[in-house]
Amino acid sequence: MRRYSKDILSIQVRKNIRKYRLIRGYTLQELADLTDLTHGYVRDLECLSIDKTPTLETIGKFADALEIDIRQLFDDVDIDSSNKK
């Protein structure tokens, strides 16, 4: 069974939140409003140099706001880099 690094999963989810936000054409504030989160939280989440890990509930809020399946936020996870031996 594969184990995934929390850090790698967090970064990939955060990259995908930004990707889908831009695809939808939402500003940070618009996404914040749709998720009932603050502008600062969404901004910090997308800034990969800031250590933020969203909860599963928060990831669900983003998926709902972006009108995507929650699994899409985990797309492109590098399995080899995530695999702990």
N, CA, C and O atoms as a Maestro MAE file, in Angstrom:
{
 s_m_m2io_version
 :::
 2.0.0
}

f_m_ct {
 s_m_title
 :::
 protein
 m_atom[340] {
  # First column is atom index #
  i_m_mmod_type
  r_m_x_coord
  r_m_y_coord
  r_m_z_coord
  i_m_residue_number
  s_m_chain_name
  s_m_pdb_residue_name
  s_m_pdb_atom_name
  i_m_atomic_number
  :::
  1 25 0.837 -1.183 0.000 1 A "MET " " N  " 7
  2 3 0.000 0.000 0.000 1 A "MET " " CA " 6
  3 2 0.883 1.249 0.000 1 A "MET " " C  " 6
  4 15 1.862 1.339 0.741 1 A "MET " " O  " 8
  5 25 0.521 2.183 -0.828 2 A "ARG " " N  " 7
  6 3 1.300 3.414 -0.915 2 A "ARG " " CA " 6
  7 2 0.937 4.363 0.209 2 A "ARG " " C  " 6
  8 15 -0.216 4.440 0.634 2 A "ARG " " O  " 8
  9 25 1.941 5.082 0.683 3 A "ARG " " N  " 7
  10 3 1.722 6.141 1.667 3 A "ARG " " CA " 6
  11 2 2.110 7.445 1.000 3 A "ARG " " C  " 6
  12 15 3.106 7.519 0.279 3 A "ARG " " O  " 8
  13 25 1.331 8.447 1.242 4 A "TYR " " N  " 7
  14 3 1.561 9.738 0.611 4 A "TYR " " CA " 6
  15 2 2.008 10.747 1.643 4 A "TYR " " C  " 6
  16 15 1.459 10.813 2.743 4 A "TYR " " O  " 8
  17 25 2.990 11.520 1.290 5 A "SER " " N  " 7
  18 3 3.475 12.574 2.158 5 A "SER " " CA " 6
  19 2 2.413 13.663 2.271 5 A "SER " " C  " 6
  20 15 1.874 14.115 1.261 5 A "SER " " O  " 8
  21 25 2.119 14.076 3.477 6 A "LYS " " N  " 7
  22 3 1.159 15.163 3.708 6 A "LYS " " CA " 6
  23 2 1.589 16.428 2.975 6 A "LYS " " C  " 6
  24 15 0.753 17.141 2.419 6 A "LYS " " O  " 8
  25 25 2.888 16.708 2.973 7 A "ASP " " N  " 7
  26 3 3.389 17.917 2.320 7 A "ASP " " CA " 6
  27 2 3.165 17.880 0.817 7 A "ASP " " C  " 6
  28 15 2.747 18.875 0.225 7 A "ASP " " O  " 8
  29 25 3.439 16.739 0.195 8 A "ILE " " N  " 7
  30 3 3.262 16.630 -1.256 8 A "ILE " " CA " 6
  31 2 1.786 16.721 -1.624 8 A "ILE " " C  " 6
  32 15 1.423 17.403 -2.582 8 A "ILE " " O  " 8
  33 25 0.943 16.038 -0.871 9 A "LEU " " N  " 7
  34 3 -0.494 16.113 -1.137 9 A "LEU " " CA " 6
  35 2 -1.011 17.540 -0.963 9 A "LEU " " C  " 6
  36 15 -1.796 18.025 -1.778 9 A "LEU " " O  " 8
  37 25 -0.573 18.203 0.092 10 A "SER " " N  " 7
  38 3 -1.007 19.566 0.354 10 A "SER " " CA " 6
  39 2 -0.620 20.501 -0.785 10 A "SER " " C  " 6
  40 15 -1.436 21.299 -1.246 10 A "SER " " O  " 8
  41 25 0.612 20.403 -1.230 11 A "ILE " " N  " 7
  42 3 1.078 21.271 -2.312 11 A "ILE " " CA " 6
  43 2 0.297 21.007 -3.588 11 A "ILE " " C  " 6
  44 15 -0.097 21.947 -4.278 11 A "ILE " " O  " 8
  45 25 0.069 19.739 -3.911 12 A "GLN " " N  " 7
  46 3 -0.661 19.423 -5.137 12 A "GLN " " CA " 6
  47 2 -2.095 19.930 -5.078 12 A "GLN " " C  " 6
  48 15 -2.599 20.486 -6.054 12 A "GLN " " O  " 8
  49 25 -2.754 19.740 -3.939 13 A "VAL " " N  " 7
  50 3 -4.124 20.242 -3.787 13 A "VAL " " CA " 6
  51 2 -4.133 21.758 -3.954 13 A "VAL " " C  " 6
  52 15 -5.001 22.304 -4.635 13 A "VAL " " O  " 8
  53 25 -3.182 22.427 -3.343 14 A "ARG " " N  " 7
  54 3 -3.122 23.891 -3.412 14 A "ARG " " CA " 6
  55 2 -2.861 24.366 -4.844 14 A "ARG " " C  " 6
  56 15 -3.442 25.356 -5.288 14 A "ARG " " O  " 8
  57 25 -1.988 23.658 -5.563 15 A "LYS " " N  " 7
  58 3 -1.739 24.003 -6.974 15 A "LYS " " CA " 6
  59 2 -3.013 23.818 -7.795 15 A "LYS " " C  " 6
  60 15 -3.334 24.634 -8.658 15 A "LYS " " O  " 8
  61 25 -3.727 22.739 -7.514 16 A "ASN " " N  " 7
  62 3 -4.949 22.481 -8.267 16 A "ASN " " CA " 6
  63 2 -6.061 23.466 -7.931 16 A "ASN " " C  " 6
  64 15 -6.856 23.812 -8.805 16 A "ASN " " O  " 8
  65 25 -6.132 23.918 -6.700 17 A "ILE " " N  " 7
  66 3 -7.114 24.951 -6.354 17 A "ILE " " CA " 6
  67 2 -6.856 26.191 -7.209 17 A "ILE " " C  " 6
  68 15 -7.781 26.764 -7.784 17 A "ILE " " O  " 8
  69 25 -5.606 26.593 -7.283 18 A "ARG " " N  " 7
  70 3 -5.258 27.761 -8.110 18 A "ARG " " CA " 6
  71 2 -5.579 27.513 -9.584 18 A "ARG " " C  " 6
  72 15 -6.148 28.371 -10.259 18 A "ARG " " O  " 8
  73 25 -5.202 26.321 -10.075 19 A "LYS " " N  " 7
  74 3 -5.444 25.987 -11.488 19 A "LYS " " CA " 6
  75 2 -6.927 26.108 -11.826 19 A "LYS " " C  " 6
  76 15 -7.300 26.755 -12.805 19 A "LYS " " O  " 8
  77 25 -7.767 25.480 -11.009 20 A "TYR " " N  " 7
  78 3 -9.201 25.502 -11.302 20 A "TYR " " CA " 6
  79 2 -9.822 26.879 -11.037 20 A "TYR " " C  " 6
  80 15 -10.796 27.251 -11.691 20 A "TYR " " O  " 8
  81 25 -9.277 27.621 -10.104 21 A "ARG " " N  " 7
  82 3 -9.759 28.999 -9.895 21 A "ARG " " CA " 6
  83 2 -9.514 29.829 -11.151 21 A "ARG " " C  " 6
  84 15 -10.386 30.579 -11.591 21 A "ARG " " O  " 8
  85 25 -8.324 29.689 -11.719 22 A "LEU " " N  " 7
  86 3 -7.986 30.445 -12.924 22 A "LEU " " CA " 6
  87 2 -8.800 29.968 -14.126 22 A "LEU " " C  " 6
  88 15 -9.217 30.780 -14.952 22 A "LEU " " O  " 8
  89 25 -9.027 28.666 -14.230 23 A "ILE " " N  " 7
  90 3 -9.869 28.140 -15.314 23 A "ILE " " CA " 6
  91 2 -11.267 28.733 -15.237 23 A "ILE " " C  " 6
  92 15 -11.856 29.079 -16.261 23 A "ILE " " O  " 8
  93 25 -11.795 28.850 -14.028 24 A "ARG " " N  " 7
  94 3 -13.132 29.428 -13.829 24 A "ARG " " CA " 6
  95 2 -13.138 30.953 -13.979 24 A "ARG " " C  " 6
  96 15 -14.192 31.568 -14.138 24 A "ARG " " O  " 8
  97 25 -11.963 31.539 -13.925 25 A "GLY " " N  " 7
  98 3 -11.884 32.992 -14.048 25 A "GLY " " CA " 6
  99 2 -12.235 33.727 -12.773 25 A "GLY " " C  " 6
  100 15 -12.586 34.907 -12.816 25 A "GLY " " O  " 8
  101 25 -12.146 33.047 -11.626 26 A "TYR " " N  " 7
  102 3 -12.460 33.666 -10.352 26 A "TYR " " CA " 6
  103 2 -11.258 34.432 -9.803 26 A "TYR " " C  " 6
  104 15 -10.111 34.016 -9.965 26 A "TYR " " O  " 8
  105 25 -11.538 35.533 -9.165 27 A "THR " " N  " 7
  106 3 -10.506 36.223 -8.399 27 A "THR " " CA " 6
  107 2 -10.371 35.515 -7.057 27 A "THR " " C  " 6
  108 15 -11.197 34.675 -6.701 27 A "THR " " O  " 8
  109 25 -9.330 35.860 -6.322 28 A "LEU " " N  " 7
  110 3 -9.180 35.304 -4.977 28 A "LEU " " CA " 6
  111 2 -10.392 35.640 -4.117 28 A "LEU " " C  " 6
  112 15 -10.888 34.792 -3.375 28 A "LEU " " O  " 8
  113 25 -10.866 36.875 -4.218 29 A "GLN " " N  " 7
  114 3 -12.015 37.295 -3.415 29 A "GLN " " CA " 6
  115 2 -13.277 36.547 -3.801 29 A "GLN " " C  " 6
  116 15 -14.062 36.165 -2.933 29 A "GLN " " O  " 8
  117 25 -13.479 36.336 -5.083 30 A "GLU " " N  " 7
  118 3 -14.674 35.600 -5.515 30 A "GLU " " CA " 6
  119 2 -14.657 34.167 -4.968 30 A "GLU " " C  " 6
  120 15 -15.679 33.664 -4.501 30 A "GLU " " O  " 8
  121 25 -13.497 33.520 -5.029 31 A "LEU " " N  " 7
  122 3 -13.399 32.163 -4.491 31 A "LEU " " CA " 6
  123 2 -13.581 32.170 -2.973 31 A "LEU " " C  " 6
  124 15 -14.216 31.276 -2.413 31 A "LEU " " O  " 8
  125 25 -13.032 33.163 -2.326 32 A "ALA " " N  " 7
  126 3 -13.214 33.290 -0.874 32 A "ALA " " CA " 6
  127 2 -14.700 33.429 -0.538 32 A "ALA " " C  " 6
  128 15 -15.194 32.783 0.386 32 A "ALA " " O  " 8
  129 25 -15.397 34.256 -1.278 33 A "ASP " " N  " 7
  130 3 -16.828 34.453 -1.039 33 A "ASP " " CA " 6
  131 2 -17.619 33.163 -1.257 33 A "ASP " " C  " 6
  132 15 -18.532 32.856 -0.491 33 A "ASP " " O  " 8
  133 25 -17.273 32.416 -2.293 34 A "LEU " " N  " 7
  134 3 -17.973 31.171 -2.607 34 A "LEU " " CA " 6
  135 2 -17.733 30.076 -1.565 34 A "LEU " " C  " 6
  136 15 -18.564 29.185 -1.389 34 A "LEU " " O  " 8
  137 25 -16.605 30.150 -0.886 35 A "THR " " N  " 7
  138 3 -16.248 29.121 0.095 35 A "THR " " CA " 6
  139 2 -16.478 29.552 1.541 35 A "THR " " C  " 6
  140 15 -16.279 28.765 2.466 35 A "THR " " O  " 8
  141 25 -16.896 30.798 1.732 36 A "ASP " " N  " 7
  142 3 -17.055 31.361 3.081 36 A "ASP " " CA " 6
  143 2 -15.735 31.377 3.847 36 A "ASP " " C  " 6
  144 15 -15.709 31.233 5.069 36 A "ASP " " O  " 8
  145 25 -14.640 31.554 3.108 37 A "LEU " " N  " 7
  146 3 -13.310 31.702 3.703 37 A "LEU " " CA " 6
  147 2 -12.854 33.129 3.479 37 A "LEU " " C  " 6
  148 15 -13.474 33.862 2.709 37 A "LEU " " O  " 8
  149 25 -11.794 33.529 4.131 38 A "THR " " N  " 7
  150 3 -11.315 34.898 3.945 38 A "THR " " CA " 6
  151 2 -10.409 34.992 2.724 38 A "THR " " C  " 6
  152 15 -9.806 34.011 2.288 38 A "THR " " O  " 8
  153 25 -10.337 36.197 2.194 39 A "HIS " " N  " 7
  154 3 -9.432 36.465 1.076 39 A "HIS " " CA " 6
  155 2 -8.004 36.096 1.470 39 A "HIS " " C  " 6
  156 15 -7.282 35.479 0.688 39 A "HIS " " O  " 8
  157 25 -7.604 36.468 2.668 40 A "GLY " " N  " 7
  158 3 -6.255 36.194 3.147 40 A "GLY " " CA " 6
  159 2 -5.959 34.706 3.224 40 A "GLY " " C  " 6
  160 15 -4.852 34.278 2.898 40 A "GLY " " O  " 8
  161 25 -6.926 33.920 3.647 41 A "TYR " " N  " 7
  162 3 -6.718 32.474 3.730 41 A "TYR " " CA " 6
  163 2 -6.507 31.886 2.346 41 A "TYR " " C  " 6
  164 15 -5.578 31.105 2.136 41 A "TYR " " O  " 8
  165 25 -7.369 32.259 1.394 42 A "VAL " " N  " 7
  166 3 -7.251 31.727 0.027 42 A "VAL " " CA " 6
  167 2 -5.928 32.181 -0.585 42 A "VAL " " C  " 6
  168 15 -5.249 31.391 -1.241 42 A "VAL " " O  " 8
  169 25 -5.559 33.428 -0.380 43 A "ARG " " N  " 7
  170 3 -4.283 33.949 -0.894 43 A "ARG " " CA " 6
  171 2 -3.112 33.163 -0.311 43 A "ARG " " C  " 6
  172 15 -2.226 32.722 -1.042 43 A "ARG " " O  " 8
  173 25 -3.115 32.993 0.990 44 A "ASP " " N  " 7
  174 3 -2.026 32.266 1.649 44 A "ASP " " CA " 6
  175 2 -1.978 30.809 1.205 44 A "ASP " " C  " 6
  176 15 -0.898 30.236 1.063 44 A "ASP " " O  " 8
  177 25 -3.136 30.213 0.989 45 A "LEU " " N  " 7
  178 3 -3.190 28.827 0.556 45 A "LEU " " CA " 6
  179 2 -2.529 28.652 -0.812 45 A "LEU " " C  " 6
  180 15 -1.815 27.676 -1.045 45 A "LEU " " O  " 8
  181 25 -2.770 29.591 -1.698 46 A "GLU " " N  " 7
  182 3 -2.186 29.510 -3.038 46 A "GLU " " CA " 6
  183 2 -0.701 29.872 -3.052 46 A "GLU " " C  " 6
  184 15 0.011 29.510 -3.989 46 A "GLU " " O  " 8
  185 25 -0.235 30.565 -2.052 47 A "CYS " " N  " 7
  186 3 1.177 30.941 -1.959 47 A "CYS " " CA " 6
  187 2 1.936 29.756 -1.370 47 A "CYS " " C  " 6
  188 15 1.884 29.523 -0.162 47 A "CYS " " O  " 8
  189 25 2.630 29.018 -2.206 48 A "LEU " " N  " 7
  190 3 3.249 27.769 -1.773 48 A "LEU " " CA " 6
  191 2 4.410 27.964 -0.804 48 A "LEU " " C  " 6
  192 15 4.861 27.006 -0.177 48 A "LEU " " O  " 8
  193 25 4.895 29.196 -0.679 49 A "SER " " N  " 7
  194 3 5.981 29.437 0.274 49 A "SER " " CA " 6
  195 2 5.462 29.566 1.711 49 A "SER " " C  " 6
  196 15 6.245 29.589 2.660 49 A "SER " " O  " 8
  197 25 4.139 29.648 1.862 50 A "ILE " " N  " 7
  198 3 3.517 29.702 3.181 50 A "ILE " " CA " 6
  199 2 3.007 28.300 3.495 50 A "ILE " " C  " 6
  200 15 2.338 27.674 2.672 50 A "ILE " " O  " 8
  201 25 3.324 27.817 4.680 51 A "ASP " " N  " 7
  202 3 2.952 26.462 5.063 51 A "ASP " " CA " 6
  203 2 1.499 26.417 5.532 51 A "ASP " " C  " 6
  204 15 1.194 26.763 6.673 51 A "ASP " " O  " 8
  205 25 0.621 25.994 4.651 52 A "LYS " " N  " 7
  206 3 -0.808 25.857 4.965 52 A "LYS " " CA " 6
  207 2 -1.268 24.500 4.449 52 A "LYS " " C  " 6
  208 15 -0.948 24.120 3.323 52 A "LYS " " O  " 8
  209 25 -1.999 23.786 5.251 53 A "THR " " N  " 7
  210 3 -2.587 22.526 4.812 53 A "THR " " CA " 6
  211 2 -4.081 22.590 5.082 53 A "THR " " C  " 6
  212 15 -4.505 22.617 6.237 53 A "THR " " O  " 8
  213 25 -4.886 22.616 4.012 54 A "PRO " " N  " 7
  214 3 -6.329 22.697 4.212 54 A "PRO " " CA " 6
  215 2 -6.891 21.377 4.757 54 A "PRO " " C  " 6
  216 15 -6.375 20.299 4.462 54 A "PRO " " O  " 8
  217 25 -7.941 21.485 5.545 55 A "THR " " N  " 7
  218 3 -8.626 20.292 6.043 55 A "THR " " CA " 6
  219 2 -9.430 19.676 4.900 55 A "THR " " C  " 6
  220 15 -9.655 20.313 3.871 55 A "THR " " O  " 8
  221 25 -9.850 18.451 5.090 56 A "LEU " " N  " 7
  222 3 -10.667 17.790 4.081 56 A "LEU " " CA " 6
  223 2 -11.981 18.544 3.881 56 A "LEU " " C  " 6
  224 15 -12.481 18.642 2.760 56 A "LEU " " O  " 8
  225 25 -12.530 19.070 4.957 57 A "GLU " " N  " 7
  226 3 -13.759 19.866 4.843 57 A "GLU " " CA " 6
  227 2 -13.524 21.104 3.969 57 A "GLU " " C  " 6
  228 15 -14.366 21.449 3.139 57 A "GLU " " O  " 8
  229 25 -12.394 21.760 4.157 58 A "THR " " N  " 7
  230 3 -12.072 22.946 3.362 58 A "THR " " CA " 6
  231 2 -11.836 22.570 1.906 58 A "THR " " C  " 6
  232 15 -12.261 23.291 1.003 58 A "THR " " O  " 8
  233 25 -11.172 21.462 1.673 59 A "ILE " " N  " 7
  234 3 -10.954 20.999 0.294 59 A "ILE " " CA " 6
  235 2 -12.303 20.751 -0.369 59 A "ILE " " C  " 6
  236 15 -12.491 21.063 -1.545 59 A "ILE " " O  " 8
  237 25 -13.235 20.192 0.386 60 A "GLY " " N  " 7
  238 3 -14.585 19.981 -0.131 60 A "GLY " " CA " 6
  239 2 -15.279 21.283 -0.497 60 A "GLY " " C  " 6
  240 15 -15.980 21.355 -1.506 60 A "GLY " " O  " 8
  241 25 -15.088 22.307 0.316 61 A "LYS " " N  " 7
  242 3 -15.660 23.623 0.008 61 A "LYS " " CA " 6
  243 2 -15.109 24.160 -1.313 61 A "LYS " " C  " 6
  244 15 -15.847 24.713 -2.129 61 A "LYS " " O  " 8
  245 25 -13.804 23.988 -1.508 62 A "PHE " " N  " 7
  246 3 -13.199 24.437 -2.765 62 A "PHE " " CA " 6
  247 2 -13.750 23.656 -3.951 62 A "PHE " " C  " 6
  248 15 -14.065 24.240 -4.988 62 A "PHE " " O  " 8
  249 25 -13.869 22.343 -3.804 63 A "ALA " " N  " 7
  250 3 -14.404 21.524 -4.891 63 A "ALA " " CA " 6
  251 2 -15.822 21.962 -5.249 63 A "ALA " " C  " 6
  252 15 -16.159 22.093 -6.426 63 A "ALA " " O  " 8
  253 25 -16.647 22.187 -4.231 64 A "ASP " " N  " 7
  254 3 -18.021 22.640 -4.480 64 A "ASP " " CA " 6
  255 2 -18.038 23.995 -5.183 64 A "ASP " " C  " 6
  256 15 -18.770 24.186 -6.154 64 A "ASP " " O  " 8
  257 25 -17.231 24.931 -4.691 65 A "ALA " " N  " 7
  258 3 -17.202 26.279 -5.265 65 A "ALA " " CA " 6
  259 2 -16.690 26.262 -6.702 65 A "ALA " " C  " 6
  260 15 -17.142 27.045 -7.538 65 A "ALA " " O  " 8
  261 25 -15.755 25.375 -6.981 66 A "LEU " " N  " 7
  262 3 -15.162 25.291 -8.318 66 A "LEU " " CA " 6
  263 2 -15.949 24.357 -9.233 66 A "LEU " " C  " 6
  264 15 -15.616 24.190 -10.406 66 A "LEU " " O  " 8
  265 25 -17.008 23.747 -8.670 67 A "GLU " " N  " 7
  266 3 -17.890 22.845 -9.418 67 A "GLU " " CA " 6
  267 2 -17.111 21.700 -10.061 67 A "GLU " " C  " 6
  268 15 -17.263 21.406 -11.246 67 A "GLU " " O  " 8
  269 25 -16.265 21.059 -9.238 68 A "ILE " " N  " 7
  270 3 -15.484 19.916 -9.689 68 A "ILE " " CA " 6
  271 2 -15.615 18.798 -8.656 68 A "ILE " " C  " 6
  272 15 -16.027 19.029 -7.520 68 A "ILE " " O  " 8
  273 25 -15.261 17.603 -9.066 69 A "ASP " " N  " 7
  274 3 -15.209 16.473 -8.142 69 A "ASP " " CA " 6
  275 2 -13.997 16.668 -7.240 69 A "ASP " " C  " 6
  276 15 -12.929 17.056 -7.715 69 A "ASP " " O  " 8
  277 25 -14.148 16.407 -5.966 70 A "ILE " " N  " 7
  278 3 -13.059 16.628 -5.013 70 A "ILE " " CA " 6
  279 2 -11.779 15.892 -5.435 70 A "ILE " " C  " 6
  280 15 -10.673 16.354 -5.156 70 A "ILE " " O  " 8
  281 25 -11.937 14.750 -6.106 71 A "ARG " " N  " 7
  282 3 -10.769 13.977 -6.541 71 A "ARG " " CA " 6
  283 2 -9.893 14.744 -7.516 71 A "ARG " " C  " 6
  284 15 -8.691 14.492 -7.603 71 A "ARG " " O  " 8
  285 25 -10.486 15.679 -8.250 72 A "GLN " " N  " 7
  286 3 -9.713 16.467 -9.207 72 A "GLN " " CA " 6
  287 2 -8.669 17.338 -8.502 72 A "GLN " " C  " 6
  288 15 -7.652 17.690 -9.099 72 A "GLN " " O  " 8
  289 25 -8.912 17.679 -7.266 73 A "LEU " " N  " 7
  290 3 -7.937 18.487 -6.537 73 A "LEU " " CA " 6
  291 2 -6.710 17.671 -6.140 73 A "LEU " " C  " 6
  292 15 -5.691 18.233 -5.737 73 A "LEU " " O  " 8
  293 25 -6.807 16.355 -6.252 74 A "PHE " " N  " 7
  294 3 -5.673 15.480 -5.959 74 A "PHE " " CA " 6
  295 2 -4.993 14.988 -7.236 74 A "PHE " " C  " 6
  296 15 -4.048 14.203 -7.166 74 A "PHE " " O  " 8
  297 25 -5.463 15.442 -8.407 75 A "ASP " " N  " 7
  298 3 -4.872 15.032 -9.687 75 A "ASP " " CA " 6
  299 2 -3.409 15.414 -9.765 75 A "ASP " " C  " 6
  300 15 -2.971 16.406 -9.182 75 A "ASP " " O  " 8
  301 25 -2.673 14.613 -10.491 76 A "ASP " " N  " 7
  302 3 -1.260 14.873 -10.792 76 A "ASP " " CA " 6
  303 2 -0.348 14.743 -9.590 76 A "ASP " " C  " 6
  304 15 0.749 15.303 -9.588 76 A "ASP " " O  " 8
  305 25 -0.775 14.016 -8.566 77 A "VAL " " N  " 7
  306 3 0.113 13.772 -7.437 77 A "VAL " " CA " 6
  307 2 1.214 12.842 -7.929 77 A "VAL " " C  " 6
  308 15 0.936 11.788 -8.501 77 A "VAL " " O  " 8
  309 25 2.447 13.231 -7.709 78 A "ASP " " N  " 7
  310 3 3.594 12.445 -8.129 78 A "ASP " " CA " 6
  311 2 3.740 11.261 -7.174 78 A "ASP " " C  " 6
  312 15 4.254 11.397 -6.064 78 A "ASP " " O  " 8
  313 25 3.280 10.110 -7.628 79 A "ILE " " N  " 7
  314 3 3.256 8.917 -6.775 79 A "ILE " " CA " 6
  315 2 4.664 8.534 -6.332 79 A "ILE " " C  " 6
  316 15 4.861 8.175 -5.170 79 A "ILE " " O  " 8
  317 25 5.648 8.601 -7.228 80 A "ASP " " N  " 7
  318 3 7.008 8.205 -6.860 80 A "ASP " " CA " 6
  319 2 7.569 9.088 -5.757 80 A "ASP " " C  " 6
  320 15 8.233 8.593 -4.847 80 A "ASP " " O  " 8
  321 25 7.311 10.380 -5.827 81 A "SER " " N  " 7
  322 3 7.809 11.291 -4.806 81 A "SER " " CA " 6
  323 2 7.046 11.134 -3.503 81 A "SER " " C  " 6
  324 15 7.562 11.446 -2.430 81 A "SER " " O  " 8
  325 25 5.817 10.650 -3.601 82 A "SER " " N  " 7
  326 3 4.972 10.538 -2.423 82 A "SER " " CA " 6
  327 2 5.195 9.224 -1.679 82 A "SER " " C  " 6
  328 15 4.843 9.099 -0.506 82 A "SER " " O  " 8
  329 25 5.765 8.271 -2.350 83 A "ASN " " N  " 7
  330 3 5.901 6.944 -1.771 83 A "ASN " " CA " 6
  331 2 6.992 6.903 -0.727 83 A "ASN " " C  " 6
  332 15 8.155 7.181 -1.020 83 A "ASN " " O  " 8
  333 25 6.615 6.552 0.504 84 A "LYS " " N  " 7
  334 3 7.600 6.402 1.577 84 A "LYS " " CA " 6
  335 2 7.969 4.938 1.666 84 A "LYS " " C  " 6
  336 15 7.099 4.073 1.576 84 A "LYS " " O  " 8
  337 25 9.226 4.653 1.840 85 A "LYS " " N  " 7
  338 3 9.678 3.270 1.952 85 A "LYS " " CA " 6
  339 2 10.039 2.971 3.370 85 A "LYS " " C  " 6
  340 15 10.446 1.852 3.680 85 A "LYS " " O  " 8
  :::
 }
 m_bond[339] {
  # First column is bond index #
  i_m_from
  i_m_to
  i_m_order
  :::
  1 1 2 1
  2 2 3 1
  3 3 4 2
  4 3 5 1
  5 5 6 1
  6 6 7 1
  7 7 8 2
  8 7 9 1
  9 9 10 1
  10 10 11 1
  11 11 12 2
  12 11 13 1
  13 13 14 1
  14 14 15 1
  15 15 16 2
  16 15 17 1
  17 17 18 1
  18 18 19 1
  19 19 20 2
  20 19 21 1
  21 21 22 1
  22 22 23 1
  23 23 24 2
  24 23 25 1
  25 25 26 1
  26 26 27 1
  27 27 28 2
  28 27 29 1
  29 29 30 1
  30 30 31 1
  31 31 32 2
  32 31 33 1
  33 33 34 1
  34 34 35 1
  35 35 36 2
  36 35 37 1
  37 37 38 1
  38 38 39 1
  39 39 40 2
  40 39 41 1
  41 41 42 1
  42 42 43 1
  43 43 44 2
  44 43 45 1
  45 45 46 1
  46 46 47 1
  47 47 48 2
  48 47 49 1
  49 49 50 1
  50 50 51 1
  51 51 52 2
  52 51 53 1
  53 53 54 1
  54 54 55 1
  55 55 56 2
  56 55 57 1
  57 57 58 1
  58 58 59 1
  59 59 60 2
  60 59 61 1
  61 61 62 1
  62 62 63 1
  63 63 64 2
  64 63 65 1
  65 65 66 1
  66 66 67 1
  67 67 68 2
  68 67 69 1
  69 69 70 1
  70 70 71 1
  71 71 72 2
  72 71 73 1
  73 73 74 1
  74 74 75 1
  75 75 76 2
  76 75 77 1
  77 77 78 1
  78 78 79 1
  79 79 80 2
  80 79 81 1
  81 81 82 1
  82 82 83 1
  83 83 84 2
  84 83 85 1
  85 85 86 1
  86 86 87 1
  87 87 88 2
  88 87 89 1
  89 89 90 1
  90 90 91 1
  91 91 92 2
  92 91 93 1
  93 93 94 1
  94 94 95 1
  95 95 96 2
  96 95 97 1
  97 97 98 1
  98 98 99 1
  99 99 100 2
  100 99 101 1
  101 101 102 1
  102 102 103 1
  103 103 104 2
  104 103 105 1
  105 105 106 1
  106 106 107 1
  107 107 108 2
  108 107 109 1
  109 109 110 1
  110 110 111 1
  111 111 112 2
  112 111 113 1
  113 113 114 1
  114 114 115 1
  115 115 116 2
  116 115 117 1
  117 117 118 1
  118 118 119 1
  119 119 120 2
  120 119 121 1
  121 121 122 1
  122 122 123 1
  123 123 124 2
  124 123 125 1
  125 125 126 1
  126 126 127 1
  127 127 128 2
  128 127 129 1
  129 129 130 1
  130 130 131 1
  131 131 132 2
  132 131 133 1
  133 133 134 1
  134 134 135 1
  135 135 136 2
  136 135 137 1
  137 137 138 1
  138 138 139 1
  139 139 140 2
  140 139 141 1
  141 141 142 1
  142 142 143 1
  143 143 144 2
  144 143 145 1
  145 145 146 1
  146 146 147 1
  147 147 148 2
  148 147 149 1
  149 149 150 1
  150 150 151 1
  151 151 152 2
  152 151 153 1
  153 153 154 1
  154 154 155 1
  155 155 156 2
  156 155 157 1
  157 157 158 1
  158 158 159 1
  159 159 160 2
  160 159 161 1
  161 161 162 1
  162 162 163 1
  163 163 164 2
  164 163 165 1
  165 165 166 1
  166 166 167 1
  167 167 168 2
  168 167 169 1
  169 169 170 1
  170 170 171 1
  171 171 172 2
  172 171 173 1
  173 173 174 1
  174 174 175 1
  175 175 176 2
  176 175 177 1
  177 177 178 1
  178 178 179 1
  179 179 180 2
  180 179 181 1
  181 181 182 1
  182 182 183 1
  183 183 184 2
  184 183 185 1
  185 185 186 1
  186 186 187 1
  187 187 188 2
  188 187 189 1
  189 189 190 1
  190 190 191 1
  191 191 192 2
  192 191 193 1
  193 193 194 1
  194 194 195 1
  195 195 196 2
  196 195 197 1
  197 197 198 1
  198 198 199 1
  199 199 200 2
  200 199 201 1
  201 201 202 1
  202 202 203 1
  203 203 204 2
  204 203 205 1
  205 205 206 1
  206 206 207 1
  207 207 208 2
  208 207 209 1
  209 209 210 1
  210 210 211 1
  211 211 212 2
  212 211 213 1
  213 213 214 1
  214 214 215 1
  215 215 216 2
  216 215 217 1
  217 217 218 1
  218 218 219 1
  219 219 220 2
  220 219 221 1
  221 221 222 1
  222 222 223 1
  223 223 224 2
  224 223 225 1
  225 225 226 1
  226 226 227 1
  227 227 228 2
  228 227 229 1
  229 229 230 1
  230 230 231 1
  231 231 232 2
  232 231 233 1
  233 233 234 1
  234 234 235 1
  235 235 236 2
  236 235 237 1
  237 237 238 1
  238 238 239 1
  239 239 240 2
  240 239 241 1
  241 241 242 1
  242 242 243 1
  243 243 244 2
  244 243 245 1
  245 245 246 1
  246 246 247 1
  247 247 248 2
  248 247 249 1
  249 249 250 1
  250 250 251 1
  251 251 252 2
  252 251 253 1
  253 253 254 1
  254 254 255 1
  255 255 256 2
  256 255 257 1
  257 257 258 1
  258 258 259 1
  259 259 260 2
  260 259 261 1
  261 261 262 1
  262 262 263 1
  263 263 264 2
  264 263 265 1
  265 265 266 1
  266 266 267 1
  267 267 268 2
  268 267 269 1
  269 269 270 1
  270 270 271 1
  271 271 272 2
  272 271 273 1
  273 273 274 1
  274 274 275 1
  275 275 276 2
  276 275 277 1
  277 277 278 1
  278 278 279 1
  279 279 280 2
  280 279 281 1
  281 281 282 1
  282 282 283 1
  283 283 284 2
  284 283 285 1
  285 285 286 1
  286 286 287 1
  287 287 288 2
  288 287 289 1
  289 289 290 1
  290 290 291 1
  291 291 292 2
  292 291 293 1
  293 293 294 1
  294 294 295 1
  295 295 296 2
  296 295 297 1
  297 297 298 1
  298 298 299 1
  299 299 300 2
  300 299 301 1
  301 301 302 1
  302 302 303 1
  303 303 304 2
  304 303 305 1
  305 305 306 1
  306 306 307 1
  307 307 308 2
  308 307 309 1
  309 309 310 1
  310 310 311 1
  311 311 312 2
  312 311 313 1
  313 313 314 1
  314 314 315 1
  315 315 316 2
  316 315 317 1
  317 317 318 1
  318 318 319 1
  319 319 320 2
  320 319 321 1
  321 321 322 1
  322 322 323 1
  323 323 324 2
  324 323 325 1
  325 325 326 1
  326 326 327 1
  327 327 328 2
  328 327 329 1
  329 329 330 1
  330 330 331 1
  331 331 332 2
  332 331 333 1
  333 333 334 1
  334 334 335 1
  335 335 336 2
  336 335 337 1
  337 337 338 1
  338 338 339 1
  339 339 340 2
  :::
 }
}
